[in-house]
């Protein structure tokens, strides 16, 4: 029998769609009805009215309890709302109501994920995910933030937002809210409950999780020890190439006089660097299981790897055609339907002490305020800073507790009950050490891990066991929600930096521009200070106090820039500042700067040539498809002597190619095929199974830590175990740098590979390149056909937008009805137009520029923006994916902000009345 589950969370707890919208929508509605009946198979007849029942009312008037005055919701032809009110409370109450109208299913799924309660909606298949998320305790931390840390004004805004959401939900059945609830109701008598302020705060934890930095690299370095020696591991994690790829902040240092970061200060010649130390041995079993667990956790923002990130840059008015600053931003996140972002304007009709906001931009459904955008005085953008804010600790555990400083300390424990739709409740016990929750408790493989862990001689006796704890800044209450509202109200760089001081997690690069012509950058975040000699690149021994965090880098010592002489600032996940000129460790695992340097080069070329930068220039740069790795390798690939005429025919595609990855480019298709096979032959086949993609089976030598009997065997059959989105080598710009450092060494050991069947062993670089070119020819022949004149990069590199939950886990017909695509894309890995793909698993798009904007600072109505999908989360609404075609083509929509411009673009007006 289906469970009668009520959500009762509270403070404690295909190309070119849309050209014939009307006819297309009617057809899709019929498809959904057929899919629900035939695909789910429950025999219920669902009418068209069932599908349309949840569409929002966008004209006329609605009474909304709690309002102090009328609120207008003006929507343009893309359904993007602009809200006008006379008080903060009314503004955020209306924001909650409107977002719930368009996106409540998305909001509901998110809050169940952040609180570890997906099983209440989707049944027993989500229990393990819920258990891991309960162990992390996002909901508990969010509750503490709300109860103990956040400003009263922030709490009032959160409460108003929640009241607006609940006003929308009042009196509605699930089928009245979203068609997904109607589908869910066929298997689960689930009823959505009221929204709470903590539901909104908890979403920041999910954002922080997906942008947490180098945790996967920390795991992977340890997994590599089973197959590679330390020198080989260091080859695969080279240092940041400061000489080739500029950091964000090129000048400045911590002043010896003030003790604060000063952009005008001169850095010391060298600070030196730490040597990685820690529990480098003894973690293979634990971390392989933990990595498997991480694959199952919903990555709402995208795969956490070297390729994922964002672009932003700002150009001062002295270098623009308008004479005003221009600011661009495009965060690279997982493609999803609806898009993660929700475009919106929040306007006080008259700014005052009781109505403080006049801002517009990109919001998160389920959270009040604007995350990226502008107000009447300033504009701002975000990219992931990538600071190392997590450490894994190997803990010596027993029934009595854990070892620390020579003493056994008791665990901090709590019990969590997971309610399961259609099944029995599950109870788990969460154990925590002083370093954080024991994440290894959530893996069945780790029940007796201490009996298997091959620890170093310096470790304590293994008799009782070992476990893995996670220390992470986001598991401590913080004030990031305060920062969101403060940035929305900021008027200048001083108030902007003051707001940024509270933007603790996730740590983001913040770029800035204002109507006075100033531009700036600030690195914020709660970033730990580690003990000397420990750099966070490998797990640490939790029993040794010398590895404990020593505090956090003071905000005044974090790098920033203000009106740099070059006239522009670029942030694209590259290093923030040269580590040899800065005393604090931010991370050892930066993105490697391919995108950022391309943007720097394009801007410098234009400005040094005496040209001014226009809005069109900024928009064109966002679609730049240049491949840095192609520019490095193609000259060498063209020199390879190829005898096979079919392979030679493909090789000729590279002649005259300009390294741009347009969707219709056959050369881009072939090069990326060659690149994928170079990576596989040189590196992928030499990685442990825990890092290779599932289904990739090869014959390999026994692991170096296997037993004597195994060592006598020449080869063993071994299959990869990792999810395709996170497998290695992923082909991101870390791998660009790996190859750059050895490409000139014809006889480097990485170019060598054993014989394969009847084919000879590979003895040098050119041997391997020739084999990769051959393998790519036949791989692409199987995918695209023998006739290379029909090849194109876009046919390989495709984007499918999948509806959350039911679009990935529902019956096949239902998935086809809810999902959209595919679209053939240009761009690629570590290109500015960062349509990411994982070379270990294939060419499908796994992350994208989730939105794009170009802001004309001070001339706001000339700004432009686009979303990946559309404003609506309702699968057959006209605004479900009505922006996607334009997004694919690199187009941007006009972005109205001023009252007159908004009125001119308004097609629907809804009045919310007290």
C-alpha positions in Angstrom: 0.0 0.0 0.0 1.3 3.5 -0.8 2.4 5.5 2.2 0.2 8.4 3.2 3.0 10.9 3.4 2.7 14.5 4.3 5.5 17.0 4.1 5.7 18.5 7.5 9.1 20.1 7.7 9.3 23.0 10.1 11.8 25.0 11.9 13.0 21.9 13.6 13.5 20.0 11.0 15.0 19.2 -30.4 16.2 22.2 -31.9 13.9 25.2 -32.6 10.8 24.5 -30.4 8.2 27.1 -29.9 7.7 28.6 -33.3 4.1 27.4 -33.4 3.6 27.5 -29.7 -0.1 27.0 -29.5 -0.3 23.9 -31.7 2.9 22.5 -30.3 1.7 22.9 -26.7 -1.5 21.1 -27.5 0.4 18.2 -29.1 2.7 17.9 -26.1 -0.2 17.9 -23.7 -1.7 14.9 -25.6 1.7 13.2 -25.5 1.8 13.7 -21.8 -1.6 12.2 -21.3 -0.7 9.2 -23.4 2.6 8.8 -21.6 1.0 8.9 -18.2 -1.6 6.4 -19.1 0.5 4.0 -21.2 3.9 4.6 -19.6 2.9 4.4 -15.9 0.3 1.8 -16.7 -2.1 2.5 -13.8 -5.1 2.8 -16.2 -6.1 6.3 -15.0 -7.5 8.6 -17.6 -5.9 12.0 -17.4 -7.5 14.9 -19.3 -5.9 17.9 -20.8 -7.3 19.9 -18.0 -5.2 17.8 -15.6 -2.0 19.0 -17.3 -3.1 22.6 -17.5 -4.5 22.8 -13.9 -1.2 23.9 -12.5 -0.4 26.7 -15.0 -0.1 30.0 -13.1 -2.6 32.8 -13.3 -0.7 35.8 -14.8 -3.5 38.4 -15.3 -6.3 39.8 -13.2 -6.0 39.8 -9.5 -5.5 37.4 -6.6 -6.0 38.0 -2.9 -2.9 37.3 -0.9 -3.1 37.2 2.9 -0.6 39.3 4.7 0.0 42.0 2.1 -0.1 45.6 3.3 -0.8 47.0 -0.2 -1.2 46.0 -3.8 1.7 44.3 -5.5 2.0 44.2 -9.3 3.6 41.3 -11.2 4.5 42.3 -14.7 5.6 39.5 -17.1 7.2 40.0 -20.5 6.7 37.8 -23.6 9.0 35.2 -22.0 7.1 35.0 -18.8 9.9 36.8 -16.8 8.3 38.6 -13.8 9.1 42.0 -12.5 7.5 42.7 -9.1 6.6 46.1 -7.8 5.7 46.7 -4.1 5.8 49.3 -1.3 7.5 47.3 1.4 10.3 44.7 1.8 7.8 42.3 3.3 5.3 42.6 0.4 8.2 42.3 -2.1 9.5 39.0 -0.8 6.0 37.7 0.0 5.2 38.2 -3.7 8.5 36.7 -4.8 7.7 33.5 -2.9 4.2 33.4 -4.4 5.4 33.9 -7.9 8.2 31.5 -7.8 5.9 28.9 -6.3 3.5 29.5 -9.2 6.2 28.7 -11.7 8.6 26.3 -9.9 7.1 24.7 -6.8 7.9 21.1 -7.8 11.6 22.1 -8.3 11.5 23.8 -4.9 9.9 20.9 -3.1 12.4 18.4 -4.5 15.3 20.6 -3.5 14.2 21.0 0.1 13.7 17.2 0.4 17.2 16.7 -1.0 18.8 19.3 1.3 17.1 17.7 4.4 17.7 14.1 3.4 14.1 13.3 2.8 13.9 12.2 -0.8 12.6 8.8 0.3 9.4 10.5 1.4 8.7 11.4 -2.2 10.3 8.7 -4.2 10.6 5.6 -2.0 13.3 3.2 -0.9 15.6 3.8 -3.8 16.6 7.1 -2.2 17.4 5.8 1.3 21.2 5.6 0.8 21.3 9.2 -0.6 19.1 10.4 2.3 21.4 8.6 4.8 24.5 10.3 3.4 22.8 13.8 3.4 21.5 13.3 7.0 25.1 12.4 8.0 26.3 15.7 6.5 23.5 17.4 8.4 22.7 20.3 6.1 19.3 20.8 7.6 20.6 21.0 11.1 23.2 23.6 10.2 20.6 25.7 8.3 18.4 25.6 11.4 21.2 26.8 13.6 22.0 29.6 11.1 18.4 30.7 11.2 18.0 30.4 15.0 21.4 31.8 16.1 23.3 33.6 13.4 21.3 35.5 10.8 20.2 39.1 11.2 16.6 39.8 12.2 16.0 41.7 8.9 17.2 38.6 7.0 14.8 36.4 9.0 11.9 38.7 8.3 12.6 38.5 4.6 12.8 34.7 4.8 9.6 34.6 6.7 7.8 36.8 4.2 9.0 34.7 1.4 7.7 31.5 3.1 4.4 33.1 3.7 4.1 33.9 0.0 4.9 30.3 -0.9 2.3 29.0 1.5 -0.3 31.4 0.3 0.1 29.8 -3.1 -0.1 26.3 -1.7 -3.2 27.0 0.4 -6.1 24.8 -0.6 -4.3 23.1 -3.5 -3.9 19.4 -4.1 -0.7 18.2 -5.7 -2.2 17.9 -9.1 -3.1 21.6 -8.9 0.5 22.5 -8.3 2.4 20.5 -10.9 1.8 17.6 -13.3 4.7 15.8 -11.7 2.6 15.5 -8.5 -0.2 14.0 -10.5 2.3 11.4 -11.9 3.8 10.8 -8.4 0.3 10.3 -7.0 -0.1 7.1 -9.0 2.5 5.4 -6.7 2.6 7.5 -3.6 0.0 9.4 -1.7 2.4 12.3 -1.1 1.0 15.8 -0.1 3.4 18.8 -0.1 3.5 20.6 3.2 4.2 24.2 4.1 7.4 26.0 3.2 9.6 27.3 6.0 12.4 29.9 6.2 14.9 27.1 6.9 14.0 25.4 3.6 15.4 28.5 1.9 18.6 28.7 4.0 19.4 25.0 3.4 19.6 25.5 -0.3 22.9 27.3 0.2 24.3 24.1 1.6 23.5 22.3 -1.7 25.1 25.1 -3.6 28.2 24.9 -1.3 28.4 21.1 -1.7 28.6 21.2 -5.5 31.2 24.0 -5.4 33.2 22.6 -2.5 36.6 22.6 -4.2 39.1 19.8 -4.3 37.5 17.0 -2.3 37.3 14.7 -5.3 41.0 15.5 -6.1 41.9 14.6 -2.5 40.2 11.2 -2.9 41.6 10.6 -6.3 45.2 11.3 -5.3 44.8 8.6 -2.6 43.2 6.1 -5.0 46.1 6.6 -7.4 48.6 5.2 -4.9 47.3 1.7 -5.6 48.6 1.9 -9.2 51.1 4.8 -9.5 54.1 6.1 -7.6 54.4 9.6 -6.1 56.3 11.0 -9.1 53.6 9.7 -11.5 50.9 11.2 -9.3 52.6 14.6 -9.3 52.8 14.3 -13.1 49.0 14.1 -13.2 48.6 17.1 -10.8 51.1 19.7 -12.1 51.5 23.1 -10.6 49.5 26.1 -11.8 51.1 27.6 -15.0 51.5 31.2 -13.7 53.7 32.2 -16.6 51.2 31.1 -19.2 47.9 31.8 -17.5 47.5 35.0 -15.5 45.9 34.8 -12.0 43.0 37.1 -11.2 44.9 39.5 -9.0 48.2 40.4 -10.6 49.4 42.9 -8.1 49.2 43.5 -4.4 50.1 41.8 -1.2 49.4 41.9 2.6 50.8 45.1 3.8 53.5 44.7 6.5 52.2 48.0 8.0 48.5 47.4 8.2 48.4 43.6 8.1 45.7 43.9 5.4 45.7 43.0 1.8 46.7 46.1 -0.2 46.5 46.1 -4.0 49.4 48.6 -4.1 51.7 46.7 -1.8 54.7 44.9 -3.1 54.8 41.1 -2.4 57.8 39.3 -0.9 60.0 37.6 -3.4 58.9 34.1 -2.3 56.7 32.7 0.4 57.7 29.1 -0.3 55.3 26.2 -0.5 54.2 23.3 1.7 55.0 19.7 1.1 52.0 17.4 1.0 51.9 15.2 4.0 49.2 13.3 5.8 47.5 9.9 5.8 48.5 9.2 2.2 48.4 5.5 2.8 45.7 3.4 4.2 42.7 4.9 2.4 42.2 3.0 -0.8 39.4 0.9 0.5 37.6 3.6 2.4 37.9 6.3 -0.3 36.9 4.0 -3.2 33.6 3.3 -1.3 33.2 7.0 -0.5 33.7 8.0 -4.1 31.0 5.5 -5.1 28.7 7.1 -2.5 29.4 10.6 -3.9 28.4 9.5 -7.3 24.9 8.8 -6.0 24.4 12.3 -4.4 22.5 14.6 -6.6 24.9 17.1 -8.2 22.4 19.9 -8.7 25.0 22.4 -9.9 27.1 20.0 -12.0 29.9 17.5 -11.9 32.6 18.6 -9.4 35.8 18.5 -11.5 38.5 20.6 -13.1 36.3 21.6 -16.1 33.4 22.9 -14.1 33.3 26.6 -13.3 32.2 29.9 -14.7 33.3 32.9 -16.6 33.0 36.5 -15.6 34.8 39.7 -16.6 34.3 43.4 -16.3 35.7 46.2 -18.4 36.0 49.8 -17.2 34.3 52.6 -19.0 37.5 54.0 -20.4 37.7 51.0 -22.7 34.0 50.6 -23.8 32.0 52.1 -26.6 29.4 53.4 -24.2 31.9 55.0 -21.8 30.3 52.9 -19.0 31.5 49.7 -17.5 30.4 46.4 -19.0 30.1 43.2 -17.0 29.6 39.7 -18.3 28.9 36.4 -16.4 28.0 32.9 -17.4 28.1 30.2 -14.6 28.9 26.7 -15.9 26.5 24.2 -14.2 24.7 21.0 -14.8 22.1 21.2 -17.6 18.7 20.7 -16.1 15.0 21.3 -16.8 13.9 23.8 -15.6 17.2 25.7 -15.5 18.7 26.3 -12.1 18.2 30.0 -12.5 15.0 32.0 -12.4 15.1 35.5 -13.9 13.3 38.2 -11.9 13.1 41.8 -11.0 12.4 43.0 -7.4 11.4 46.7 -7.3 10.3 49.0 -4.6 8.1 51.7 -6.1 9.9 54.2 -3.9 13.1 53.4 -2.0 12.9 54.0 1.7 13.9 52.5 5.1 11.0 50.1 4.8 11.4 49.3 1.1 15.1 49.0 0.3 15.3 47.0 -3.0 15.5 47.8 -6.6 17.3 44.9 -8.1 17.0 42.4 -10.9 18.9 39.3 -12.1 19.1 35.6 -11.5 17.5 34.1 -8.5 17.2 30.6 -7.1 13.6 29.2 -6.9 13.1 28.6 -3.2 15.3 31.5 -2.0 14.5 35.2 -1.7 16.7 37.9 -3.2 18.8 38.1 -6.3 22.0 36.0 -6.5 23.6 37.5 -9.7 22.5 40.8 -11.3 22.4 44.5 -10.6 20.5 47.1 -8.6 20.2 50.8 -9.4 23.8 51.5 -8.4 26.0 48.5 -8.9 26.3 45.2 -10.9 27.9 42.0 -9.7 28.8 38.5 -11.0 30.0 35.2 -9.5 32.4 32.5 -10.4 33.6 29.6 -8.2 36.8 30.6 -6.4 37.6 26.9 -5.8 39.1 27.4 -2.3 40.0 24.2 -0.5 37.4 24.2 2.2 37.2 20.4 2.8 39.6 17.9 4.4 39.2 14.2 4.8 40.6 12.8 8.0 41.4 9.1 8.7 40.1 8.4 12.2 41.2 5.7 14.6 37.9 4.4 16.0 36.6 1.9 18.6 33.4 1.2 20.3 34.3 3.8 22.9 35.1 6.6 20.5 38.0 8.0 18.4 41.6 8.6 19.2 42.8 12.2 19.4 46.0 13.4 21.0 46.7 10.1 22.6 43.2 9.9 24.3 40.0 8.3 23.3 37.2 10.9 22.9 33.5 10.0 22.8 31.6 10.4 19.5 29.0 13.0 19.2 26.0 11.0 18.0 22.4 11.5 16.9 19.7 9.2 15.5 18.0 10.0 12.2 14.7 8.4 11.1 14.2 8.2 7.4 10.5 8.0 6.3 10.1 5.9 3.2 7.1 6.2 0.8 5.6 2.7 0.5 8.0 1.1 2.9 9.2 0.9 6.5 11.1 3.7 8.3 14.8 3.4 8.4 16.9 4.6 11.4 20.5 5.5 11.2 23.1 6.7 13.7 25.3 9.6 12.8 28.7 9.7 14.5 30.9 12.7 14.6 34.5 13.4 15.7 36.1 16.7 16.3 36.8 16.8 12.6 33.2 16.2 11.5 30.8 13.5 10.6 32.0 10.0 9.8 31.0 9.8 6.1 32.5 6.3 5.8 29.6 5.0 8.1 27.3 5.4 5.1 29.0 2.7 3.1 28.3 -1.0 3.6 31.8 -1.8 2.3 33.3 0.1 5.3 31.7 -1.8 8.2 35.0 -3.5 9.0 37.3 -1.2 7.2 39.8 -1.2 10.0 40.6 -4.8 9.4 41.6 -4.0 5.7 43.1 -0.6 5.8 46.8 -0.8 4.8 48.0 2.1 7.0 51.6 3.4 7.4 53.8 2.4 10.3 53.2 5.8 11.9 49.4 5.1 12.3 47.9 3.6 15.5 47.1 -0.1 15.8 44.4 -1.1 13.4 42.7 -3.6 15.7 39.5 -1.8 16.2 39.2 0.0 12.9 39.5 3.2 10.9 36.9 5.5 9.5 36.8 8.7 7.4 35.6 12.0 8.7 34.7 15.1 6.6 35.7 18.6 7.9 34.0 21.2 5.8 33.4 24.9 6.4 29.7 24.7 5.3 29.0 22.4 8.3 29.3 25.4 10.6 26.6 28.0 10.8 27.3 31.1 8.8 25.9 34.4 7.4 25.8 33.9 3.7 22.1 34.5 3.6 22.8 37.9 5.1 25.3 38.6 2.4 22.8 38.0 -0.4 20.5 40.7 0.9 23.4 43.1 1.7 24.8 42.8 -1.9 21.3 43.4 -3.3 21.3 46.7 -1.3 25.0 47.7 -1.8 25.6 51.2 -3.3 29.4 51.3 -3.8 32.6 49.2 -3.5 32.8 49.8 0.3 29.3 48.5 1.0 29.8 45.7 -1.5 33.0 44.5 0.2 31.2 44.8 3.6 28.5 42.5 2.3 31.0 40.1 0.8 32.6 39.7 4.2 29.6 37.5 5.1 29.6 35.5 1.9 31.3 32.6 3.7 30.2 29.5 1.8 30.4 28.7 -1.0 33.6 30.7 -1.5 33.0 32.7 -4.8 34.9 35.2 -6.9 32.9 38.4 -6.8 33.3 40.9 -9.6 31.9 44.4 -9.4 31.1 47.6 -11.4 29.2 50.7 -10.5 27.5 53.7 -12.1 30.5 55.9 -11.1 32.7 54.0 -13.5 34.6 51.9 -10.9 35.3 48.2 -11.3 36.5 45.7 -8.7 37.0 42.2 -7.5 36.9 40.5 -4.1 37.8 37.0 -3.0 35.5 36.2 0.0 34.9 33.0 1.9 35.6 31.1 5.1 38.9 29.5 4.1 40.8 27.4 6.7 44.3 28.0 7.8 46.2 24.7 8.0 49.2 23.8 10.0 52.6 24.2 8.4 53.5 21.3 6.1 50.0 20.2 5.4 48.4 21.5 2.2 45.0 19.7 2.1 45.8 17.7 -1.1 45.7 14.3 0.6 43.7 13.0 3.6 45.2 13.7 7.1 45.6 11.6 10.2 42.7 12.7 12.5 44.4 11.4 15.6 47.3 13.9 15.3 46.5 17.4 16.7 49.1 19.0 14.5 46.8 18.5 11.5 43.9 20.4 13.1 42.7 23.6 11.4 44.1 26.7 13.0 41.3 29.1 12.2 40.3 31.0 9.0 42.0 33.5 6.8 40.9 37.0 8.0 38.7 38.7 5.4 41.0 41.8 5.4 43.8 39.5 4.2 41.9 38.1 1.2 42.9 39.4 -2.2 40.9 42.1 -4.0 41.4 44.6 -6.8 39.9 48.1 -7.5 40.3 49.9 -10.8 43.4 48.1 -11.9 45.6 49.9 -14.5 44.9 47.3 -17.2 41.2 48.4 -17.1 39.6 45.0 -16.8 39.3 42.0 -14.5 38.8 38.4 -15.5 37.7 35.6 -13.2 37.2 32.1 -14.8 38.3 29.7 -12.0 42.0 30.4 -12.5 44.4 31.0 -9.6 43.4 34.0 -7.6 47.0 35.1 -6.9 50.5 33.7 -7.3 51.0 31.4 -4.4 54.7 32.4 -4.2 53.6 36.0 -3.5 50.9 35.3 -1.0 51.3 33.8 2.5 48.0 32.0 2.8 47.1 28.7 1.1 43.8 29.1 -0.8 44.1 25.8 -2.6 46.5 23.6 -4.6 43.8 22.6 -7.0 42.9 25.6 -9.1 41.3 25.4 -12.5 44.3 25.6 -14.8 43.3 28.9 -16.6 42.6 27.9 -20.2 39.3 29.9 -20.3 40.6 32.8 -18.3 43.7 33.3 -20.4 41.6 33.2 -23.6 39.4 35.9 -22.2 42.4 37.9 -21.1 44.0 37.6 -24.6 40.8 38.7 -26.4 40.4 41.7 -24.2 44.1 42.7 -24.3 44.2 42.3 -28.1 41.3 44.7 -28.5 42.3 47.3 -25.9 46.0 47.4 -26.7 45.0 47.8 -30.4 43.2 51.0 -29.4 39.7 49.6 -29.9 36.7 50.0 -27.6 34.8 47.0 -26.2 31.1 46.9 -27.0 28.1 44.9 -25.7 28.2 42.9 -28.9 31.9 42.1 -28.3 31.2 40.8 -24.8 28.4 38.7 -26.2 30.6 37.3 -29.0 33.3 36.4 -26.5 30.9 34.3 -24.5 30.5 32.1 -27.5 34.2 31.8 -28.3 34.9 28.1 -29.1 38.7 28.2 -29.4 40.5 25.0 -28.2 43.8 25.6 -26.4 44.7 21.9 -26.5 44.0 21.7 -30.2 46.4 24.7 -30.8 49.1 22.7 -28.9 48.6 19.3 -30.5 47.3 19.8 -34.0 50.7 21.0 -35.4 52.2 17.7 -34.1 49.3 15.5 -35.3 49.7 16.9 -38.8 53.3 15.7 -38.9 52.5 12.1 -38.1 53.1 9.7 -41.0 49.8 7.9 -41.6 49.7 5.0 -44.1 46.1 3.9 -43.8 44.2 6.0 -46.5 41.0 6.2 -44.3 42.9 7.5 -41.4 44.9 9.9 -43.6 41.6 11.2 -45.0 40.6 12.1 -41.5 44.0 13.6 -40.7 43.5 16.0 -43.6 40.5 17.5 -41.8 43.1 19.2 -39.4 44.9 21.0 -42.2 43.8 24.7 -42.2 41.6 24.3 -39.2 41.6 27.4 -36.9 41.0 25.4 -33.7 37.5 26.7 -33.2 34.9 24.1 -32.3 31.8 25.1 -34.2 28.8 22.8 -34.2 29.2 22.1 -37.9 32.9 21.5 -37.8 34.2 18.1 -39.0 37.7 19.0 -37.9 36.6 19.7 -34.3 34.8 16.3 -34.2 37.9 14.5 -35.4 40.3 16.4 -33.1 38.2 15.8 -30.0 38.0 12.1 -30.9 41.8 12.0 -31.2 42.2 13.9 -27.9 39.8 11.5 -26.1 41.9 8.5 -27.4 45.2 10.1 -26.6 44.0 10.5 -23.0 42.8 6.9 -22.9 46.0 5.4 -24.2 48.5 7.6 -22.3 46.7 7.9 -19.0 43.2 6.3 -18.7 44.3 2.7 -19.1 46.9 3.3 -16.4 44.5 4.5 -13.7 42.9 2.3 -11.0 39.5 0.9 -11.7 38.0 3.2 -9.1 38.6 6.2 -11.3 37.8 4.7 -14.8 34.4 4.9 -16.3 31.9 2.0 -15.6 32.1 -0.6 -18.3 35.6 0.2 -19.4 37.3 -3.2 -19.1 41.0 -3.7 -19.8 43.8 -6.1 -19.0 46.2 -4.6 -16.5 49.1 -5.6 -14.3 48.2 -6.4 -10.7 47.9 -3.5 -8.2 51.3 -2.8 -6.6 49.9 -3.5 -3.1 48.3 -6.9 -4.1 49.5 -10.2 -2.7 52.5 -12.3 -3.9 50.2 -14.7 -5.7 48.6 -11.9 -7.6 52.0 -10.4 -8.4 53.0 -13.5 -10.3 50.1 -13.1 -12.7 51.0 -11.1 -15.8 47.6 -9.4 -16.4 44.2 -9.3 -14.8 40.9 -8.2 -16.3 39.7 -5.1 -14.6 36.6 -2.9 -15.2 36.0 0.7 -14.3 33.7 1.6 -11.5 33.0 5.4 -11.7 30.0 7.3 -13.0 30.6 8.8 -16.5 30.3 12.4 -15.4 33.2 12.1 -12.9 35.5 9.5 -14.4 39.1 10.2 -15.3 40.8 11.4 -17.4 38.0 13.9 -18.0 39.9 16.0 -20.5 39.7 19.3 -18.6 42.4 21.9 -18.5 44.3 20.0 -15.8 44.9 17.4 -18.5 45.9 20.2 -20.9 48.7 21.1 -18.6 49.7 17.4 -18.0 50.1 17.0 -21.7 51.8 20.4 -22.3 54.5 19.4 -19.8 55.5 16.2 -21.6 54.5 16.8 -25.3 58.0 17.8 -26.1 59.5 14.6 -24.6 59.1 12.0 -27.4 60.2 9.2 -25.1 58.3 10.1 -21.9 57.1 7.0 -20.1 53.5 8.2 -20.3 53.6 7.7 -24.1 54.4 4.1 -23.8 51.7 1.3 -23.8 51.7 -2.5 -24.0 50.8 -4.4 -27.2 47.1 -4.7 -27.9 46.0 -7.8 -29.7 47.9 -8.0 -32.9 49.0 -4.4 -32.6 52.6 -3.6 -31.5 53.4 -1.9 -28.2 53.6 1.9 -28.2 57.2 3.1 -27.7 57.0 6.9 -28.0 54.7 9.9 -28.4 54.3 9.6 -32.2 53.4 5.9 -31.9 50.7 6.8 -29.5 49.5 9.8 -31.5 49.2 7.6 -34.6 47.2 5.0 -32.7 44.9 7.6 -31.2 44.3 9.0 -34.7 43.5 5.5 -36.0 41.2 4.7 -33.0 39.4 8.1 -33.4 38.8 7.4 -37.1 37.0 4.2 -36.5 35.2 5.4 -33.4 33.7 8.3 -35.3 33.0 6.1 -38.2 30.8 4.0 -36.0 29.1 7.1 -34.6 28.9 9.4 -37.6 29.4 7.2 -40.6 32.2 6.3 -43.0 31.8 9.5 -45.1 33.7 12.2 -43.3 32.0 14.9 -45.3 28.9 14.3 -43.1 30.8 14.6 -39.8 30.2 17.4 -37.5 31.1 18.2 -33.9 27.5 19.0 -33.0 26.3 15.5 -33.9 28.7 14.1 -31.3 28.4 16.9 -28.8 24.7 17.0 -27.9 22.6 18.5 -25.1 19.5 16.9 -23.7 17.6 18.8 -21.1 16.1 16.5 -18.5 13.2 17.2 -16.2 14.2 16.8 -12.6 13.5 13.4 -11.0 10.8 12.0 -13.3 12.7 13.1 -16.4 15.6 10.9 -15.3 13.9 8.1 -13.2 10.4 7.9 -14.6 9.0 5.5 -17.2 10.5 5.9 -20.7 7.4 7.5 -22.3 7.1 9.9 -19.4 10.8 10.9 -19.7 10.3 11.6 -23.4 7.3 13.7 -22.7 9.0 15.8 -19.9 12.5 16.1 -21.4 13.6 18.3 -24.4 16.3 18.0 -27.0 18.7 17.0 -28.2 20.4 20.1 -29.5 23.7 20.0 -31.4 26.3 22.3 -29.7 29.6 23.9 -30.5 32.1 24.8 -27.8 33.8 22.3 -25.6 35.9 21.5 -22.6 37.8 24.5 -21.2 36.6 26.7 -24.0 35.1 30.1 -23.1 31.8 28.6 -24.5 32.2 25.8 -22.0 29.9 23.1 -23.1 31.7 20.5 -21.1 32.1 16.8 -21.9 33.9 14.0 -20.1 36.5 12.4 -22.4 36.5 9.3 -20.3 32.9 8.5 -21.1 32.0 10.2 -24.4 31.0 13.4 -26.0 27.6 14.2 -24.6 27.3 17.6 -22.9 27.5 17.3 -19.1 27.7 21.0 -18.1 26.9 24.2 -19.8 26.8 28.0 -19.4 23.6 27.8 -17.4 22.8 31.5 -18.2 24.5 34.4 -19.9 24.3 38.1 -19.2 26.0 41.3 -20.3 25.2 44.2 -18.1 25.5 47.8 -19.3 26.3 49.5 -16.0 24.3 52.6 -15.5 22.5 52.2 -18.8 20.6 49.3 -17.4 17.9 48.9 -20.1 20.6 48.2 -22.7 21.7 45.1 -20.7 21.0 41.6 -22.2 20.4 38.2 -20.6 19.3 34.6 -21.4 18.4 31.5 -19.5 19.1 27.9 -20.5 15.5 26.9 -20.5 12.7 29.3 -19.5 10.8 30.9 -16.6 8.4 28.0 -16.2 8.8 24.7 -14.5 5.6 23.4 -16.0 6.4 20.9 -18.7 4.0 22.1 -21.3 3.8 25.8 -20.5 4.9 28.1 -23.4 7.8 29.3 -21.2 9.2 25.8 -20.4 12.1 26.0 -22.9 11.3 29.1 -25.0 14.8 30.6 -24.4 16.8 27.5 -25.3 17.0 28.0 -29.1 18.3 31.5 -28.6 20.7 30.2 -25.9 22.0 27.6 -28.4 22.6 30.3 -31.1 24.3 32.6 -28.7 21.6 35.2 -28.7 20.6 37.3 -25.7 17.3 38.9 -24.8 16.8 42.6 -24.0 16.8 43.0 -20.3 14.3 45.7 -19.1 14.9 47.3 -15.7 13.6 50.9 -15.6 9.8 51.4 -15.1 9.2 52.6 -18.6 11.2 49.8 -20.3 9.4 47.2 -18.1 6.0 48.6 -19.0 6.9 48.6 -22.7 7.9 44.9 -22.5 5.0 43.8 -20.3 2.4 41.5 -21.8 0.7 40.2 -18.7 0.0 42.0 -15.4 -1.2 40.3 -12.2 -2.2 42.3 -9.2 -1.8 40.7 -5.8 -4.2 42.3 -3.3 -4.3 42.3 0.5 
